[in-house]
């Protein structure tokens, strides 16, 4: 089963994933009082985002949606 098929099978809205990633990144940056030049390291499980066990359903499309949400927030 492809990553796209997995995302569809668990009915994941990748646009919503992107929006939520952006919102969480904004909250994290504010809570951490991050300043320009600091580094934010992001690690997450696309499998878990899809509602599956860590490492069991990796999805490039899900990871891409998460990155697309976070990258603009980081400038």
CHARMM-style PDB file with segment names, atoms N, HN, CA, C and O in Angstrom:
ATOM      1  N   UNK     1       0.856  -1.180   0.000  1.00  0.00      PROA
ATOM      2  CA  UNK     1       0.000   0.000   0.000  1.00  0.00      PROA
ATOM      3  C   UNK     1       0.897   1.236   0.000  1.00  0.00      PROA
ATOM      4  O   UNK     1       1.832   1.328   0.796  1.00  0.00      PROA
ATOM      5  N   UNK     2       0.614   2.179  -0.886  1.00  0.00      PROA
ATOM      6  HN  UNK     2      -0.145   2.105  -1.533  1.00  0.00      PROA
ATOM      7  CA  UNK     2       1.434   3.389  -0.970  1.00  0.00      PROA
ATOM      8  C   UNK     2       1.086   4.360   0.156  1.00  0.00      PROA
ATOM      9  O   UNK     2       0.046   4.235   0.801  1.00  0.00      PROA
ATOM     10  N   UNK     3       1.969   5.322   0.378  1.00  0.00      PROA
ATOM     11  HN  UNK     3       2.815   5.424  -0.146  1.00  0.00      PROA
ATOM     12  CA  UNK     3       1.729   6.337   1.405  1.00  0.00      PROA
ATOM     13  C   UNK     3       0.453   7.119   1.114  1.00  0.00      PROA
ATOM     14  O   UNK     3      -0.295   7.450   2.034  1.00  0.00      PROA
ATOM     15  N   UNK     4       0.202   7.414  -0.152  1.00  0.00      PROA
ATOM     16  HN  UNK     4       0.810   7.145  -0.899  1.00  0.00      PROA
ATOM     17  CA  UNK     4      -1.023   8.132  -0.521  1.00  0.00      PROA
ATOM     18  C   UNK     4      -2.245   7.287  -0.194  1.00  0.00      PROA
ATOM     19  O   UNK     4      -3.241   7.800   0.317  1.00  0.00      PROA
ATOM     20  N   UNK     5      -2.171   5.988  -0.488  1.00  0.00      PROA
ATOM     21  HN  UNK     5      -1.363   5.571  -0.903  1.00  0.00      PROA
ATOM     22  CA  UNK     5      -3.280   5.090  -0.169  1.00  0.00      PROA
ATOM     23  C   UNK     5      -3.524   5.031   1.331  1.00  0.00      PROA
ATOM     24  O   UNK     5      -4.671   4.995   1.777  1.00  0.00      PROA
ATOM     25  N   UNK     6      -2.444   5.021   2.113  1.00  0.00      PROA
ATOM     26  HN  UNK     6      -1.512   5.051   1.751  1.00  0.00      PROA
ATOM     27  CA  UNK     6      -2.573   4.998   3.570  1.00  0.00      PROA
ATOM     28  C   UNK     6      -3.271   6.261   4.055  1.00  0.00      PROA
ATOM     29  O   UNK     6      -4.195   6.189   4.866  1.00  0.00      PROA
ATOM     30  N   UNK     7      -2.834   7.421   3.563  1.00  0.00      PROA
ATOM     31  HN  UNK     7      -2.083   7.479   2.904  1.00  0.00      PROA
ATOM     32  CA  UNK     7      -3.452   8.682   3.973  1.00  0.00      PROA
ATOM     33  C   UNK     7      -4.938   8.681   3.628  1.00  0.00      PROA
ATOM     34  O   UNK     7      -5.762   9.125   4.427  1.00  0.00      PROA
ATOM     35  N   UNK     8      -5.279   8.190   2.453  1.00  0.00      PROA
ATOM     36  HN  UNK     8      -4.610   7.829   1.803  1.00  0.00      PROA
ATOM     37  CA  UNK     8      -6.687   8.133   2.048  1.00  0.00      PROA
ATOM     38  C   UNK     8      -7.463   7.134   2.895  1.00  0.00      PROA
ATOM     39  O   UNK     8      -8.619   7.378   3.240  1.00  0.00      PROA
ATOM     40  N   UNK     9      -6.831   6.005   3.233  1.00  0.00      PROA
ATOM     41  HN  UNK     9      -5.892   5.807   2.953  1.00  0.00      PROA
ATOM     42  CA  UNK     9      -7.531   4.955   3.973  1.00  0.00      PROA
ATOM     43  C   UNK     9      -7.885   5.388   5.390  1.00  0.00      PROA
ATOM     44  O   UNK     9      -8.867   4.904   5.953  1.00  0.00      PROA
ATOM     45  N   UNK    10      -7.113   6.278   5.965  1.00  0.00      PROA
ATOM     46  HN  UNK    10      -6.315   6.671   5.508  1.00  0.00      PROA
ATOM     47  CA  UNK    10      -7.431   6.766   7.306  1.00  0.00      PROA
ATOM     48  C   UNK    10      -8.087   8.141   7.244  1.00  0.00      PROA
ATOM     49  O   UNK    10      -8.270   8.801   8.267  1.00  0.00      PROA
ATOM     50  N   UNK    11      -8.437   8.560   6.038  1.00  0.00      PROA
ATOM     51  HN  UNK    11      -8.289   8.023   5.207  1.00  0.00      PROA
ATOM     52  CA  UNK    11      -9.175   9.793   5.806  1.00  0.00      PROA
ATOM     53  C   UNK    11      -8.477  11.014   6.413  1.00  0.00      PROA
ATOM     54  O   UNK    11      -9.075  11.762   7.186  1.00  0.00      PROA
ATOM     55  N   UNK    12      -7.225  11.200   6.059  1.00  0.00      PROA
ATOM     56  HN  UNK    12      -6.739  10.592   5.431  1.00  0.00      PROA
ATOM     57  CA  UNK    12      -6.442  12.326   6.547  1.00  0.00      PROA
ATOM     58  C   UNK    12      -6.573  13.489   5.577  1.00  0.00      PROA
ATOM     59  O   UNK    12      -6.362  13.339   4.374  1.00  0.00      PROA
ATOM     60  N   UNK    13      -6.921  14.638   6.115  1.00  0.00      PROA
ATOM     61  HN  UNK    13      -7.093  14.759   7.092  1.00  0.00      PROA
ATOM     62  CA  UNK    13      -7.007  15.864   5.330  1.00  0.00      PROA
ATOM     63  C   UNK    13      -5.647  16.549   5.409  1.00  0.00      PROA
ATOM     64  O   UNK    13      -5.328  17.195   6.408  1.00  0.00      PROA
ATOM     65  N   UNK    14      -4.841  16.405   4.347  1.00  0.00      PROA
ATOM     66  HN  UNK    14      -5.100  15.881   3.536  1.00  0.00      PROA
ATOM     67  CA  UNK    14      -3.485  16.940   4.377  1.00  0.00      PROA
ATOM     68  C   UNK    14      -3.461  18.459   4.464  1.00  0.00      PROA
ATOM     69  O   UNK    14      -2.507  19.026   4.998  1.00  0.00      PROA
ATOM     70  N   UNK    15      -4.490  19.132   3.951  1.00  0.00      PROA
ATOM     71  HN  UNK    15      -5.265  18.672   3.517  1.00  0.00      PROA
ATOM     72  CA  UNK    15      -4.583  20.586   4.112  1.00  0.00      PROA
ATOM     73  C   UNK    15      -4.755  20.942   5.584  1.00  0.00      PROA
ATOM     74  O   UNK    15      -4.172  21.913   6.066  1.00  0.00      PROA
ATOM     75  N   UNK    16      -5.553  20.159   6.291  1.00  0.00      PROA
ATOM     76  HN  UNK    16      -6.027  19.371   5.900  1.00  0.00      PROA
ATOM     77  CA  UNK    16      -5.746  20.387   7.726  1.00  0.00      PROA
ATOM     78  C   UNK    16      -4.454  20.106   8.490  1.00  0.00      PROA
ATOM     79  O   UNK    16      -4.109  20.841   9.414  1.00  0.00      PROA
ATOM     80  N   UNK    17      -3.744  19.053   8.111  1.00  0.00      PROA
ATOM     81  HN  UNK    17      -4.025  18.455   7.360  1.00  0.00      PROA
ATOM     82  CA  UNK    17      -2.447  18.743   8.737  1.00  0.00      PROA
ATOM     83  C   UNK    17      -1.509  19.933   8.572  1.00  0.00      PROA
ATOM     84  O   UNK    17      -0.823  20.320   9.517  1.00  0.00      PROA
ATOM     85  N   UNK    18      -1.478  20.513   7.375  1.00  0.00      PROA
ATOM     86  HN  UNK    18      -2.036  20.199   6.607  1.00  0.00      PROA
ATOM     87  CA  UNK    18      -0.623  21.667   7.107  1.00  0.00      PROA
ATOM     88  C   UNK    18      -1.024  22.856   7.974  1.00  0.00      PROA
ATOM     89  O   UNK    18      -0.165  23.511   8.563  1.00  0.00      PROA
ATOM     90  N   UNK    19      -2.310  23.137   8.054  1.00  0.00      PROA
ATOM     91  HN  UNK    19      -3.008  22.605   7.575  1.00  0.00      PROA
ATOM     92  CA  UNK    19      -2.795  24.254   8.880  1.00  0.00      PROA
ATOM     93  C   UNK    19      -2.461  24.043  10.351  1.00  0.00      PROA
ATOM     94  O   UNK    19      -2.025  24.969  11.034  1.00  0.00      PROA
ATOM     95  N   UNK    20      -2.666  22.831  10.833  1.00  0.00      PROA
ATOM     96  HN  UNK    20      -3.021  22.079  10.278  1.00  0.00      PROA
ATOM     97  CA  UNK    20      -2.390  22.537  12.238  1.00  0.00      PROA
ATOM     98  C   UNK    20      -0.898  22.608  12.539  1.00  0.00      PROA
ATOM     99  O   UNK    20      -0.504  23.063  13.613  1.00  0.00      PROA
ATOM    100  N   UNK    21      -0.071  22.168  11.610  1.00  0.00      PROA
ATOM    101  HN  UNK    21      -0.391  21.799  10.737  1.00  0.00      PROA
ATOM    102  CA  UNK    21       1.384  22.248  11.801  1.00  0.00      PROA
ATOM    103  C   UNK    21       1.818  23.698  11.923  1.00  0.00      PROA
ATOM    104  O   UNK    21       2.651  24.028  12.766  1.00  0.00      PROA
ATOM    105  N   UNK    22       1.263  24.562  11.090  1.00  0.00      PROA
ATOM    106  HN  UNK    22       0.586  24.294  10.405  1.00  0.00      PROA
ATOM    107  CA  UNK    22       1.586  25.990  11.150  1.00  0.00      PROA
ATOM    108  C   UNK    22       1.158  26.581  12.491  1.00  0.00      PROA
ATOM    109  O   UNK    22       1.909  27.330  13.117  1.00  0.00      PROA
ATOM    110  N   UNK    23      -0.039  26.243  12.920  1.00  0.00      PROA
ATOM    111  HN  UNK    23      -0.649  25.635  12.412  1.00  0.00      PROA
ATOM    112  CA  UNK    23      -0.555  26.762  14.188  1.00  0.00      PROA
ATOM    113  C   UNK    23       0.293  26.303  15.374  1.00  0.00      PROA
ATOM    114  O   UNK    23       0.609  27.097  16.259  1.00  0.00      PROA
ATOM    115  N   UNK    24       0.657  25.035  15.390  1.00  0.00      PROA
ATOM    116  HN  UNK    24       0.401  24.389  14.670  1.00  0.00      PROA
ATOM    117  CA  UNK    24       1.481  24.501  16.477  1.00  0.00      PROA
ATOM    118  C   UNK    24       2.864  25.142  16.464  1.00  0.00      PROA
ATOM    119  O   UNK    24       3.416  25.456  17.519  1.00  0.00      PROA
ATOM    120  N   UNK    25       3.423  25.336  15.277  1.00  0.00      PROA
ATOM    121  HN  UNK    25       2.975  25.081  14.420  1.00  0.00      PROA
ATOM    122  CA  UNK    25       4.743  25.973  15.181  1.00  0.00      PROA
ATOM    123  C   UNK    25       4.696  27.394  15.730  1.00  0.00      PROA
ATOM    124  O   UNK    25       5.600  27.815  16.452  1.00  0.00      PROA
ATOM    125  N   UNK    26       3.646  28.131  15.389  1.00  0.00      PROA
ATOM    126  HN  UNK    26       2.911  27.789  14.802  1.00  0.00      PROA
ATOM    127  CA  UNK    26       3.495  29.498  15.908  1.00  0.00      PROA
ATOM    128  C   UNK    26       3.396  29.500  17.423  1.00  0.00      PROA
ATOM    129  O   UNK    26       4.032  30.318  18.087  1.00  0.00      PROA
ATOM    130  N   UNK    27       2.601  28.587  17.979  1.00  0.00      PROA
ATOM    131  HN  UNK    27       2.084  27.922  17.440  1.00  0.00      PROA
ATOM    132  CA  UNK    27       2.449  28.490  19.428  1.00  0.00      PROA
ATOM    133  C   UNK    27       3.770  28.133  20.107  1.00  0.00      PROA
ATOM    134  O   UNK    27       4.126  28.708  21.136  1.00  0.00      PROA
ATOM    135  N   UNK    28       4.487  27.185  19.524  1.00  0.00      PROA
ATOM    136  HN  UNK    28       4.198  26.718  18.689  1.00  0.00      PROA
ATOM    137  CA  UNK    28       5.765  26.753  20.089  1.00  0.00      PROA
ATOM    138  C   UNK    28       6.782  27.888  20.082  1.00  0.00      PROA
ATOM    139  O   UNK    28       7.475  28.110  21.075  1.00  0.00      PROA
ATOM    140  N   UNK    29       6.870  28.594  18.982  1.00  0.00      PROA
ATOM    141  HN  UNK    29       6.307  28.414  18.176  1.00  0.00      PROA
ATOM    142  CA  UNK    29       7.814  29.711  18.866  1.00  0.00      PROA
ATOM    143  C   UNK    29       7.500  30.788  19.884  1.00  0.00      PROA
ATOM    144  O   UNK    29       8.404  31.351  20.501  1.00  0.00      PROA
ATOM    145  N   UNK    30       6.217  31.075  20.061  1.00  0.00      PROA
ATOM    146  HN  UNK    30       5.482  30.618  19.560  1.00  0.00      PROA
ATOM    147  CA  UNK    30       5.814  32.086  21.043  1.00  0.00      PROA
ATOM    148  C   UNK    30       6.103  31.620  22.468  1.00  0.00      PROA
ATOM    149  O   UNK    30       6.641  32.381  23.273  1.00  0.00      PROA
ATOM    150  N   UNK    31       5.750  30.379  22.781  1.00  0.00      PROA
ATOM    151  HN  UNK    31       5.313  29.761  22.127  1.00  0.00      PROA
ATOM    152  CA  UNK    31       5.956  29.856  24.136  1.00  0.00      PROA
ATOM    153  C   UNK    31       7.435  29.772  24.493  1.00  0.00      PROA
ATOM    154  O   UNK    31       7.818  30.009  25.639  1.00  0.00      PROA
ATOM    155  N   UNK    32       8.263  29.434  23.508  1.00  0.00      PROA
ATOM    156  HN  UNK    32       7.952  29.241  22.577  1.00  0.00      PROA
ATOM    157  CA  UNK    32       9.704  29.309  23.743  1.00  0.00      PROA
ATOM    158  C   UNK    32      10.414  30.660  23.661  1.00  0.00      PROA
ATOM    159  O   UNK    32      11.604  30.769  23.956  1.00  0.00      PROA
ATOM    160  N   UNK    33       9.667  31.682  23.257  1.00  0.00      PROA
ATOM    161  HN  UNK    33       8.700  31.593  23.018  1.00  0.00      PROA
ATOM    162  CA  UNK    33      10.236  33.029  23.077  1.00  0.00      PROA
ATOM    163  C   UNK    33      11.473  32.970  22.176  1.00  0.00      PROA
ATOM    164  O   UNK    33      12.510  33.569  22.461  1.00  0.00      PROA
ATOM    165  N   UNK    34      11.320  32.227  21.080  1.00  0.00      PROA
ATOM    166  HN  UNK    34      10.477  31.740  20.848  1.00  0.00      PROA
ATOM    167  CA  UNK    34      12.437  32.064  20.154  1.00  0.00      PROA
ATOM    168  C   UNK    34      12.745  33.372  19.438  1.00  0.00      PROA
ATOM    169  O   UNK    34      11.858  34.178  19.157  1.00  0.00      PROA
ATOM    170  N   UNK    35      14.002  33.550  19.158  1.00  0.00      PROA
ATOM    171  HN  UNK    35      14.723  32.894  19.385  1.00  0.00      PROA
ATOM    172  CA  UNK    35      14.472  34.751  18.464  1.00  0.00      PROA
ATOM    173  C   UNK    35      15.097  34.354  17.137  1.00  0.00      PROA
ATOM    174  O   UNK    35      15.511  33.209  16.952  1.00  0.00      PROA
ATOM    175  N   UNK    36      15.164  35.302  16.219  1.00  0.00      PROA
ATOM    176  HN  UNK    36      14.828  36.232  16.369  1.00  0.00      PROA
ATOM    177  CA  UNK    36      15.775  35.060  14.928  1.00  0.00      PROA
ATOM    178  C   UNK    36      17.197  34.536  15.124  1.00  0.00      PROA
ATOM    179  O   UNK    36      17.953  35.046  15.951  1.00  0.00      PROA
ATOM    180  N   UNK    37      17.539  33.520  14.358  1.00  0.00      PROA
ATOM    181  HN  UNK    37      16.925  33.106  13.686  1.00  0.00      PROA
ATOM    182  CA  UNK    37      18.867  32.920  14.438  1.00  0.00      PROA
ATOM    183  C   UNK    37      18.907  31.659  15.282  1.00  0.00      PROA
ATOM    184  O   UNK    37      19.858  30.883  15.193  1.00  0.00      PROA
ATOM    185  N   UNK    38      17.877  31.447  16.104  1.00  0.00      PROA
ATOM    186  HN  UNK    38      17.105  32.078  16.176  1.00  0.00      PROA
ATOM    187  CA  UNK    38      17.830  30.219  16.887  1.00  0.00      PROA
ATOM    188  C   UNK    38      17.369  29.072  15.994  1.00  0.00      PROA
ATOM    189  O   UNK    38      16.760  29.288  14.946  1.00  0.00      PROA
ATOM    190  N   UNK    39      17.664  27.872  16.419  1.00  0.00      PROA
ATOM    191  HN  UNK    39      18.158  27.696  17.271  1.00  0.00      PROA
ATOM    192  CA  UNK    39      17.357  26.684  15.626  1.00  0.00      PROA
ATOM    193  C   UNK    39      16.204  25.925  16.269  1.00  0.00      PROA
ATOM    194  O   UNK    39      16.168  25.720  17.482  1.00  0.00      PROA
ATOM    195  N   UNK    40      15.275  25.518  15.434  1.00  0.00      PROA
ATOM    196  HN  UNK    40      15.305  25.684  14.449  1.00  0.00      PROA
ATOM    197  CA  UNK    40      14.169  24.667  15.871  1.00  0.00      PROA
ATOM    198  C   UNK    40      14.339  23.309  15.198  1.00  0.00      PROA
ATOM    199  O   UNK    40      14.363  23.217  13.971  1.00  0.00      PROA
ATOM    200  N   UNK    41      14.456  22.271  15.993  1.00  0.00      PROA
ATOM    201  HN  UNK    41      14.436  22.345  16.990  1.00  0.00      PROA
ATOM    202  CA  UNK    41      14.574  20.918  15.464  1.00  0.00      PROA
ATOM    203  C   UNK    41      13.206  20.258  15.582  1.00  0.00      PROA
ATOM    204  O   UNK    41      12.610  20.224  16.659  1.00  0.00      PROA
ATOM    205  N   UNK    42      12.724  19.739  14.469  1.00  0.00      PROA
ATOM    206  HN  UNK    42      13.208  19.767  13.595  1.00  0.00      PROA
ATOM    207  CA  UNK    42      11.402  19.115  14.434  1.00  0.00      PROA
ATOM    208  C   UNK    42      11.565  17.629  14.174  1.00  0.00      PROA
ATOM    209  O   UNK    42      12.249  17.220  13.236  1.00  0.00      PROA
ATOM    210  N   UNK    43      10.946  16.847  14.994  1.00  0.00      PROA
ATOM    211  HN  UNK    43      10.390  17.180  15.756  1.00  0.00      PROA
ATOM    212  CA  UNK    43      10.920  15.409  14.780  1.00  0.00      PROA
ATOM    213  C   UNK    43       9.509  14.924  15.035  1.00  0.00      PROA
ATOM    214  O   UNK    43       8.913  15.232  16.067  1.00  0.00      PROA
ATOM    215  N   UNK    44       8.984  14.177  14.108  1.00  0.00      PROA
ATOM    216  HN  UNK    44       9.467  13.927  13.269  1.00  0.00      PROA
ATOM    217  CA  UNK    44       7.639  13.653  14.313  1.00  0.00      PROA
ATOM    218  C   UNK    44       7.462  12.385  13.491  1.00  0.00      PROA
ATOM    219  O   UNK    44       8.246  12.093  12.588  1.00  0.00      PROA
ATOM    220  N   UNK    45       6.442  11.660  13.816  1.00  0.00      PROA
ATOM    221  HN  UNK    45       5.805  11.897  14.550  1.00  0.00      PROA
ATOM    222  CA  UNK    45       6.133  10.417  13.134  1.00  0.00      PROA
ATOM    223  C   UNK    45       4.939  10.628  12.219  1.00  0.00      PROA
ATOM    224  O   UNK    45       3.826  10.878  12.683  1.00  0.00      PROA
ATOM    225  N   UNK    46       5.175  10.527  10.912  1.00  0.00      PROA
ATOM    226  HN  UNK    46       6.078  10.324  10.534  1.00  0.00      PROA
ATOM    227  CA  UNK    46       4.037  10.656   9.987  1.00  0.00      PROA
ATOM    228  C   UNK    46       3.048   9.518  10.228  1.00  0.00      PROA
ATOM    229  O   UNK    46       1.849   9.686  10.005  1.00  0.00      PROA
ATOM    230  N   UNK    47       3.529   8.377  10.674  1.00  0.00      PROA
ATOM    231  HN  UNK    47       4.503   8.240  10.855  1.00  0.00      PROA
ATOM    232  CA  UNK    47       2.635   7.264  11.004  1.00  0.00      PROA
ATOM    233  C   UNK    47       1.660   7.670  12.101  1.00  0.00      PROA
ATOM    234  O   UNK    47       0.461   7.406  12.006  1.00  0.00      PROA
ATOM    235  N   UNK    48       2.178   8.312  13.141  1.00  0.00      PROA
ATOM    236  HN  UNK    48       3.152   8.527  13.219  1.00  0.00      PROA
ATOM    237  CA  UNK    48       1.305   8.740  14.238  1.00  0.00      PROA
ATOM    238  C   UNK    48       0.312   9.798  13.787  1.00  0.00      PROA
ATOM    239  O   UNK    48      -0.843   9.784  14.211  1.00  0.00      PROA
ATOM    240  N   UNK    49       0.745  10.707  12.937  1.00  0.00      PROA
ATOM    241  HN  UNK    49       1.684  10.718  12.593  1.00  0.00      PROA
ATOM    242  CA  UNK    49      -0.164  11.728  12.405  1.00  0.00      PROA
ATOM    243  C   UNK    49      -1.317  11.051  11.671  1.00  0.00      PROA
ATOM    244  O   UNK    49      -2.445  11.544  11.673  1.00  0.00      PROA
ATOM    245  N   UNK    50      -1.020   9.915  11.044  1.00  0.00      PROA
ATOM    246  HN  UNK    50      -0.104   9.514  11.042  1.00  0.00      PROA
ATOM    247  CA  UNK    50      -2.049   9.156  10.335  1.00  0.00      PROA
ATOM    248  C   UNK    50      -2.870   8.266  11.273  1.00  0.00      PROA
ATOM    249  O   UNK    50      -3.777   7.558  10.837  1.00  0.00      PROA
ATOM    250  N   UNK    51      -2.539   8.314  12.563  1.00  0.00      PROA
ATOM    251  HN  UNK    51      -1.802   8.890  12.918  1.00  0.00      PROA
ATOM    252  CA  UNK    51      -3.281   7.520  13.532  1.00  0.00      PROA
ATOM    253  C   UNK    51      -2.809   6.084  13.636  1.00  0.00      PROA
ATOM    254  O   UNK    51      -3.542   5.218  14.114  1.00  0.00      PROA
ATOM    255  N   UNK    52      -1.595   5.829  13.193  1.00  0.00      PROA
ATOM    256  HN  UNK    52      -1.000   6.532  12.805  1.00  0.00      PROA
ATOM    257  CA  UNK    52      -1.045   4.478  13.200  1.00  0.00      PROA
ATOM    258  C   UNK    52       0.124   4.383  14.182  1.00  0.00      PROA
ATOM    259  O   UNK    52       0.549   5.391  14.746  1.00  0.00      PROA
ATOM    260  N   UNK    53       0.637   3.179  14.380  1.00  0.00      PROA
ATOM    261  HN  UNK    53       0.292   2.360  13.922  1.00  0.00      PROA
ATOM    262  CA  UNK    53       1.780   2.931  15.262  1.00  0.00      PROA
ATOM    263  C   UNK    53       3.035   3.557  14.658  1.00  0.00      PROA
ATOM    264  O   UNK    53       3.234   3.511  13.444  1.00  0.00      PROA
ATOM    265  N   UNK    54       3.880   4.140  15.506  1.00  0.00      PROA
ATOM    266  HN  UNK    54       3.719   4.178  16.492  1.00  0.00      PROA
ATOM    267  CA  UNK    54       5.119   4.773  15.050  1.00  0.00      PROA
ATOM    268  C   UNK    54       5.905   3.802  14.170  1.00  0.00      PROA
ATOM    269  O   UNK    54       6.121   2.642  14.522  1.00  0.00      PROA
ATOM    270  N   UNK    55       6.327   4.322  13.005  1.00  0.00      PROA
ATOM    271  HN  UNK    55       6.152   5.265  12.719  1.00  0.00      PROA
ATOM    272  CA  UNK    55       7.152   3.549  12.098  1.00  0.00      PROA
ATOM    273  C   UNK    55       6.426   2.534  11.235  1.00  0.00      PROA
ATOM    274  O   UNK    55       7.061   1.813  10.464  1.00  0.00      PROA
ATOM    275  N   UNK    56       5.109   2.464  11.350  1.00  0.00      PROA
ATOM    276  HN  UNK    56       4.594   3.050  11.976  1.00  0.00      PROA
ATOM    277  CA  UNK    56       4.393   1.421  10.627  1.00  0.00      PROA
ATOM    278  C   UNK    56       3.784   1.887   9.305  1.00  0.00      PROA
ATOM    279  O   UNK    56       3.520   1.058   8.434  1.00  0.00      PROA
ATOM    280  N   UNK    57       3.558   3.175   9.135  1.00  0.00      PROA
ATOM    281  HN  UNK    57       3.773   3.848   9.842  1.00  0.00      PROA
ATOM    282  CA  UNK    57       2.912   3.692   7.928  1.00  0.00      PROA
ATOM    283  C   UNK    57       3.522   5.036   7.530  1.00  0.00      PROA
ATOM    284  O   UNK    57       2.807   6.032   7.420  1.00  0.00      PROA
ATOM    285  N   UNK    58       4.815   5.070   7.319  1.00  0.00      PROA
ATOM    286  HN  UNK    58       5.396   4.261   7.408  1.00  0.00      PROA
ATOM    287  CA  UNK    58       5.476   6.322   6.937  1.00  0.00      PROA
ATOM    288  C   UNK    58       4.838   6.889   5.674  1.00  0.00      PROA
ATOM    289  O   UNK    58       4.487   6.155   4.750  1.00  0.00      PROA
ATOM    290  N   UNK    59       4.695   8.217   5.656  1.00  0.00      PROA
ATOM    291  HN  UNK    59       4.980   8.814   6.407  1.00  0.00      PROA
ATOM    292  CA  UNK    59       4.027   8.860   4.536  1.00  0.00      PROA
ATOM    293  C   UNK    59       4.769  10.128   4.136  1.00  0.00      PROA
ATOM    294  O   UNK    59       4.812  11.104   4.885  1.00  0.00      PROA
ATOM    295  N   UNK    60       5.347  10.094   2.949  1.00  0.00      PROA
ATOM    296  HN  UNK    60       5.312   9.301   2.341  1.00  0.00      PROA
ATOM    297  CA  UNK    60       6.032  11.275   2.425  1.00  0.00      PROA
ATOM    298  C   UNK    60       5.055  12.435   2.292  1.00  0.00      PROA
ATOM    299  O   UNK    60       5.403  13.573   2.606  1.00  0.00      PROA
ATOM    300  N   UNK    61       3.835  12.160   1.827  1.00  0.00      PROA
ATOM    301  HN  UNK    61       3.553  11.236   1.572  1.00  0.00      PROA
ATOM    302  CA  UNK    61       2.838  13.218   1.637  1.00  0.00      PROA
ATOM    303  C   UNK    61       2.470  13.893   2.953  1.00  0.00      PROA
ATOM    304  O   UNK    61       2.284  15.109   3.003  1.00  0.00      PROA
ATOM    305  N   UNK    62       2.366  13.105   4.013  1.00  0.00      PROA
ATOM    306  HN  UNK    62       2.517  12.117   3.973  1.00  0.00      PROA
ATOM    307  CA  UNK    62       2.057  13.669   5.327  1.00  0.00      PROA
ATOM    308  C   UNK    62       3.221  14.512   5.832  1.00  0.00      PROA
ATOM    309  O   UNK    62       3.014  15.614   6.341  1.00  0.00      PROA
ATOM    310  N   UNK    63       4.440  14.005   5.697  1.00  0.00      PROA
ATOM    311  HN  UNK    63       4.608  13.110   5.284  1.00  0.00      PROA
ATOM    312  CA  UNK    63       5.621  14.762   6.102  1.00  0.00      PROA
ATOM    313  C   UNK    63       5.723  16.060   5.301  1.00  0.00      PROA
ATOM    314  O   UNK    63       6.076  17.106   5.845  1.00  0.00      PROA
ATOM    315  N   UNK    64       5.416  15.986   4.018  1.00  0.00      PROA
ATOM    316  HN  UNK    64       5.130  15.136   3.576  1.00  0.00      PROA
ATOM    317  CA  UNK    64       5.456  17.172   3.159  1.00  0.00      PROA
ATOM    318  C   UNK    64       4.435  18.214   3.631  1.00  0.00      PROA
ATOM    319  O   UNK    64       4.732  19.408   3.630  1.00  0.00      PROA
ATOM    320  N   UNK    65       3.247  17.778   4.031  1.00  0.00      PROA
ATOM    321  HN  UNK    65       3.006  16.807   4.032  1.00  0.00      PROA
ATOM    322  CA  UNK    65       2.221  18.696   4.524  1.00  0.00      PROA
ATOM    323  C   UNK    65       2.664  19.357   5.833  1.00  0.00      PROA
ATOM    324  O   UNK    65       2.438  20.548   6.045  1.00  0.00      PROA
ATOM    325  N   UNK    66       3.291  18.574   6.699  1.00  0.00      PROA
ATOM    326  HN  UNK    66       3.475  17.606   6.527  1.00  0.00      PROA
ATOM    327  CA  UNK    66       3.791  19.124   7.971  1.00  0.00      PROA
ATOM    328  C   UNK    66       4.864  20.178   7.680  1.00  0.00      PROA
ATOM    329  O   UNK    66       4.826  21.276   8.235  1.00  0.00      PROA
ATOM    330  N   UNK    67       5.808  19.843   6.819  1.00  0.00      PROA
ATOM    331  HN  UNK    67       5.839  18.951   6.369  1.00  0.00      PROA
ATOM    332  CA  UNK    67       6.872  20.795   6.483  1.00  0.00      PROA
ATOM    333  C   UNK    67       6.296  22.049   5.822  1.00  0.00      PROA
ATOM    334  O   UNK    67       6.719  23.164   6.127  1.00  0.00      PROA
ATOM    335  N   UNK    68       5.337  21.868   4.923  1.00  0.00      PROA
ATOM    336  HN  UNK    68       4.993  20.962   4.674  1.00  0.00      PROA
ATOM    337  CA  UNK    68       4.728  23.012   4.236  1.00  0.00      PROA
ATOM    338  C   UNK    68       4.022  23.941   5.216  1.00  0.00      PROA
ATOM    339  O   UNK    68       3.906  25.138   4.955  1.00  0.00      PROA
ATOM    340  N   UNK    69       3.553  23.411   6.330  1.00  0.00      PROA
ATOM    341  HN  UNK    69       3.647  22.439   6.542  1.00  0.00      PROA
ATOM    342  CA  UNK    69       2.931  24.251   7.356  1.00  0.00      PROA
ATOM    343  C   UNK    69       3.954  24.963   8.221  1.00  0.00      PROA
ATOM    344  O   UNK    69       3.757  26.122   8.587  1.00  0.00      PROA
ATOM    345  N   UNK    70       5.038  24.290   8.548  1.00  0.00      PROA
ATOM    346  HN  UNK    70       5.198  23.348   8.251  1.00  0.00      PROA
ATOM    347  CA  UNK    70       6.034  24.828   9.474  1.00  0.00      PROA
ATOM    348  C   UNK    70       6.991  25.814   8.790  1.00  0.00      PROA
ATOM    349  O   UNK    70       7.313  26.854   9.365  1.00  0.00      PROA
ATOM    350  N   UNK    71       7.441  25.505   7.593  1.00  0.00      PROA
ATOM    351  HN  UNK    71       7.179  24.660   7.126  1.00  0.00      PROA
ATOM    352  CA  UNK    71       8.481  26.302   6.924  1.00  0.00      PROA
ATOM    353  C   UNK    71       8.144  27.792   6.817  1.00  0.00      PROA
ATOM    354  O   UNK    71       8.999  28.618   7.138  1.00  0.00      PROA
ATOM    355  N   UNK    72       6.948  28.171   6.386  1.00  0.00      PROA
ATOM    356  HN  UNK    72       6.254  27.501   6.125  1.00  0.00      PROA
ATOM    357  CA  UNK    72       6.662  29.612   6.276  1.00  0.00      PROA
ATOM    358  C   UNK    72       6.649  30.332   7.629  1.00  0.00      PROA
ATOM    359  O   UNK    72       6.958  31.521   7.706  1.00  0.00      PROA
ATOM    360  N   UNK    73       6.299  29.621   8.668  1.00  0.00      PROA
ATOM    361  HN  UNK    73       6.049  28.655   8.605  1.00  0.00      PROA
ATOM    362  CA  UNK    73       6.277  30.215  10.003  1.00  0.00      PROA
ATOM    363  C   UNK    73       7.688  30.549  10.464  1.00  0.00      PROA
ATOM    364  O   UNK    73       7.913  31.530  11.173  1.00  0.00      PROA
ATOM    365  N   UNK    74       8.633  29.713  10.049  1.00  0.00      PROA
ATOM    366  HN  UNK    74       8.450  28.916   9.473  1.00  0.00      PROA
ATOM    367  CA  UNK    74      10.019  29.920  10.461  1.00  0.00      PROA
ATOM    368  C   UNK    74      10.731  30.989   9.638  1.00  0.00      PROA
ATOM    369  O   UNK    74      11.817  31.447   9.995  1.00  0.00      PROA
ATOM    370  N   UNK    75      10.098  31.379   8.527  1.00  0.00      PROA
ATOM    371  HN  UNK    75       9.216  31.007   8.237  1.00  0.00      PROA
ATOM    372  CA  UNK    75      10.628  32.462   7.718  1.00  0.00      PROA
ATOM    373  C   UNK    75      11.784  32.052   6.912  1.00  0.00      PROA
ATOM    374  OT1 UNK    75      12.342  32.864   6.174  1.00  0.00      PROA
TER     375      UNK     75
END
